[in-house]
Amino acid sequence: MSADAPNQSVEQSVDQEGAGFPRAARLLKHSDFERVYKQGRRHFSSHMTVFYLRQAEGGARVGFTVGRVLGGAVQRNRIKRRLREAVRLRRGLLKGAVDVVINPKKSVLTVEFPVVVDEVRRAFDLIAKKLVEK
C-alpha cells in the first residue's frame, strides 16, 4: 500500500457518489427475463444485444445474460463485472419504468472498457428515445 492510496480512495468516492447499482435496479427473476425476451424489443450493436420492455410501474431495472458459450466461469464473471460497472456509470440515462436485458458478445472481453461504456450509453439513449415516442 502506497502513501497515495488514501488520496486515491477519496478521489474515487467523489466520482462514484450517487451512482450505485442497488438490488432494486437489477433484473433477477427468470420470469422477468423471459417476459423481456418474448414481449420486448431488441437493439443490436457490435458487442452486445440489448432487449428492453416498458413496464407499467417502477423504475428501470437491468439484467445480464452471460451464457457458457462465452467462456469459462472466470471469463463470464469478468464480462459481468465489466457490464455491471458500465451500467452503473450510465444508469442515470434510463428514465421511467423499463426492464433491460443485456446479452453480451465474446468481444466484450477484449474491447477497451470506454468502448463498452459508450455502447451501453448509446443503447440506453436509444431506449429512452423509443420510450418517449410511444
Buried (B, 14 or more C-beta within 10 A) or exposed (E): EEEEEEEEEEEEEEEEEEEEBEEEBBBEEEEBBEBBBEEBEEBEBEBBBBBBBBBEEEBBBBBBBBEEEBBEEEBBEBBBEBBBBBBBBBBEBBEBBBBBBBBBBEEBBEBEEEBBBBBBBBBBEBBBEBBEEE
